Amino acid sequence: MVTAAGGRGIAVRTDHSEPADVKKLVAGIKRRHKGLDILVNDIWGGDQLTQFDKRFWMANLENGLTMLKQALHTHIITAHYAVPLMLERPGAIVFEITDGDGFYYRGNLFYDLVKVSVIRLAFAMALELRKKGVVAVALTPGFLRSEAVLEHFGVTEAQWQSAAEEPPGRKKRVVHDDRADFLQSESPRFVGRAVAALAADPGSKKKSGRVFSSWVLAREYGFKDVDGRRPDWGAYAAKTYGKFKICDAKFYSYWNNGLIDKIFPDWF
């Protein structure tokens, strides 16, 4: 896909939950390219582990803990080894991919913990990187039209708007699969274009530590999805379901200038 778009895609099979594997991957990047400019931490694999219809004491504990390993530990491991290749490189930026740009509950304790923790990862990394010239942000897509979602609705990317009222993949409605909402979905390339736009912004440092959405960045930078649309999940959701709070500048004002910053102002 990368090569077809004009770049050079290099696939390297890596288990990001295994530190030795990631260390080897990063060593190869250093050997071939000397450094790294963009890191997109989008490791997930939790769809089959999430039980949105189960309260935490009823949910499968092993699945929940596995989700934390696959979708949170992997991000930390990858950043641990990859970020040293980014230090002091002008414009270097880390993206932590999450789900949602607010601090609200996400329907399952383990899923919620993963997605909110990723937002926090970006914040903490930004603080520790602020004197190293590296930006760190969290980024969420809207209703993502992934391969799994297309399969669930029984459609392909070419004719996704023809989805039936009730998805053939639905056993019972414990996932977000309303057809009207699906028609507001975005392709994975839309959030990819958000990555590209923010990475190319010489003023990206002003955004470091915060979480942003594909639709808000699309408004700011003017990019569109591959089909020429500019999906705006946030505006649609607020109109359809009611306004909801996001992690805006006021929200982050409660996270900055904490006690540790005052006691040890020169740590980072």
C-alpha positions in Angstrom: 0.0 0.0 0.0 2.8 2.4 0.9 4.7 1.6 -2.2 1.6 1.9 -4.4 1.1 5.4 -3.0 4.6 6.4 -4.1 6.6 5.6 -1.0 8.7 2.6 -0.2 7.0 0.1 2.1 9.2 -2.2 4.1 7.3 -4.9 6.0 9.1 -6.4 9.0 7.3 -9.1 11.0 7.6 -8.1 14.7 5.9 -9.1 17.9 5.7 -5.8 19.7 4.9 -7.5 23.0 8.4 -9.0 23.0 11.1 -6.5 23.9 13.8 -8.5 22.0 11.8 -8.4 18.8 11.3 -4.6 19.0 14.9 -4.0 19.9 16.0 -6.0 16.8 13.5 -4.0 14.6 14.8 -0.7 15.9 18.4 -1.8 15.4 17.6 -2.5 11.8 16.1 0.9 11.3 19.1 2.6 12.9 21.5 0.6 10.7 19.6 1.4 7.4 18.2 4.8 8.0 20.3 6.3 10.9 17.2 7.7 12.6 13.4 7.9 12.8 11.2 10.9 12.2 7.7 9.6 12.8 6.5 6.8 15.1 2.8 5.8 14.9 1.9 3.5 17.8 -1.2 1.8 16.6 -0.8 -1.7 18.0 -4.2 -3.1 19.1 -5.5 -6.6 18.5 -8.2 -6.3 21.1 -11.4 -6.6 19.1 -11.9 -10.3 19.9 -11.0 -9.7 23.6 -13.4 -6.9 24.3 -16.7 -7.8 26.0 -18.9 -4.7 25.9 -21.8 -6.5 27.4 -20.0 -7.7 30.5 -19.3 -5.7 33.7 -15.7 -6.1 34.9 -16.4 -8.7 37.5 -18.2 -10.8 34.9 -15.8 -10.3 32.1 -13.1 -12.8 31.1 -10.1 -11.7 33.2 -7.5 -13.4 31.1 -8.8 -11.6 28.0 -8.8 -8.3 29.8 -5.2 -8.6 31.0 -4.1 -9.8 27.5 -5.7 -6.7 26.1 -3.6 -4.5 28.4 -0.5 -6.4 27.2 -1.3 -6.2 23.5 -2.5 -2.7 23.3 -0.7 -0.8 26.1 2.5 -2.7 27.0 3.3 -2.9 23.3 3.2 0.9 23.0 5.5 1.4 25.9 8.0 -1.2 24.6 8.0 0.2 21.1 8.5 3.8 22.3 11.2 2.8 24.7 13.4 1.4 21.9 12.3 3.7 19.0 12.3 7.2 20.6 16.1 7.3 21.0 16.4 7.3 17.2 14.2 10.5 17.2 16.0 12.6 19.7 17.2 16.0 18.4 15.7 15.3 14.9 13.8 18.4 13.8 10.1 17.7 13.4 10.3 14.2 15.0 6.8 13.2 16.3 5.2 10.3 18.1 1.6 9.5 17.5 -0.3 7.4 20.1 -3.5 6.1 18.3 -6.5 5.9 20.6 -10.3 5.8 20.4 -12.1 9.0 21.4 -10.8 12.4 22.3 -12.5 12.7 25.7 -12.0 11.3 29.2 -15.4 9.6 29.2 -16.1 5.9 29.9 -15.8 3.6 26.8 -18.1 0.7 27.6 -15.8 -1.9 29.0 -13.3 -1.5 31.9 -10.3 -3.0 30.1 -11.0 -1.2 26.8 -11.5 2.0 28.6 -8.3 1.6 30.5 -6.3 1.0 27.3 -7.7 3.9 25.3 -7.5 6.4 28.1 -4.0 5.2 29.1 -2.8 5.8 25.6 -3.9 9.4 25.8 -2.0 9.7 29.1 1.1 8.1 27.5 1.2 10.9 24.9 1.0 13.5 27.7 3.7 11.9 29.9 6.0 11.3 26.9 5.6 14.9 25.8 6.7 16.2 29.1 9.8 14.0 29.1 10.6 14.9 25.5 10.0 18.6 25.6 13.7 19.5 25.8 14.6 16.9 23.2 12.8 18.4 20.2 10.3 15.6 19.9 6.5 16.1 19.9 4.1 13.4 21.2 0.4 13.5 20.7 -2.5 11.1 20.9 -4.8 10.8 17.8 -8.2 9.3 17.4 -10.1 8.4 14.2 -13.8 8.7 14.0 -16.0 5.7 13.1 -13.2 3.8 11.4 -14.1 1.8 8.3 -11.5 -0.9 8.9 -11.4 -4.3 7.2 -13.0 -5.9 10.2 -15.9 -3.3 10.2 -16.4 -3.8 6.4 -16.6 -7.5 6.9 -19.1 -7.1 9.8 -21.4 -5.0 7.6 -20.9 -7.4 4.7 -19.6 -4.8 2.3 -16.3 -3.9 0.6 -14.6 -0.5 0.5 -15.8 0.0 -3.1 -19.5 -0.3 -2.1 -19.5 0.4 1.6 -22.4 2.9 1.4 -24.7 0.0 0.4 -24.6 -1.5 3.9 -27.8 -3.2 5.0 -29.9 -1.8 7.9 -28.8 -4.7 10.1 -25.3 -6.0 9.6 -25.1 -9.7 8.6 -22.2 -10.0 11.1 -24.3 -8.9 14.1 -25.1 -11.7 16.6 -26.5 -9.2 19.1 -26.0 -5.5 19.4 -23.1 -5.2 21.8 -20.9 -3.2 19.4 -21.3 0.1 17.7 -22.8 -0.9 14.4 -25.7 1.4 13.7 -26.0 1.9 9.9 -26.7 5.6 10.1 -23.5 6.0 12.1 -21.6 3.7 9.7 -22.5 6.0 6.8 -20.5 8.7 8.6 -17.4 6.5 8.8 -14.0 7.2 7.5 -11.3 5.1 5.8 -8.1 4.3 7.6 -6.4 6.7 5.2 -8.2 9.7 6.7 -6.5 9.3 10.0 -3.3 8.6 8.1 -3.7 12.0 6.4 -4.1 13.5 9.8 -0.8 12.0 10.7 0.8 13.4 7.6 -0.7 16.9 8.1 0.4 17.3 11.7 3.8 15.8 11.0 4.3 18.4 8.3 3.2 21.3 10.5 6.3 23.3 11.7 4.2 24.5 14.6 3.3 21.0 15.8 5.1 21.6 19.1 2.2 23.7 20.3 0.0 20.5 20.2 2.4 18.3 22.1 1.0 16.2 24.9 -2.7 16.5 23.8 -5.2 14.3 22.1 -6.7 15.3 18.7 -9.2 13.8 16.3 -9.0 13.2 12.6 -12.0 15.4 12.0 -10.7 18.4 14.0 -7.4 18.2 12.2 -9.2 17.9 8.8 -11.0 21.2 9.6 -7.7 22.8 10.5 -5.5 21.4 7.7 -8.1 21.0 4.9 -7.4 17.4 3.9 -10.2 15.0 2.8 -10.8 11.2 2.7 -9.9 9.1 -0.3 -13.4 9.5 -1.7 -13.3 13.3 -1.5 -15.6 13.5 1.5 -14.6 15.1 4.8 -16.3 13.0 7.5 -16.8 14.8 10.7 -17.7 12.2 13.3 -17.6 14.7 16.2 -20.1 17.1 14.7 -22.4 14.2 13.6 -22.2 12.5 17.1 -23.0 15.8 18.9 -26.0 16.5 16.7 -27.3 12.9 16.8 -26.6 11.9 20.5 -26.0 15.2 22.3 -23.0 17.3 23.1 -20.1 15.6 25.0 -16.9 17.0 26.6 -13.5 16.4 25.0 -10.0 16.8 26.3 -9.6 20.5 25.3 -7.2 23.2 26.5 -9.2 23.7 29.7 -9.1 20.0 30.5 -5.3 19.9 30.1 -4.9 22.9 32.3 -5.6 20.5 35.2 -2.8 18.2 34.1 -0.1 20.8 33.8 2.0 22.5 36.4 1.5 19.7 39.0 3.2 19.3 42.3 6.1 17.3 40.8 6.7 20.0 38.3 7.0 22.5 41.1 9.2 20.4 43.3 11.5 19.2 40.5 11.2 21.9 37.8 14.5 20.8 36.1 13.8 17.1 35.8 12.8 17.2 32.2 
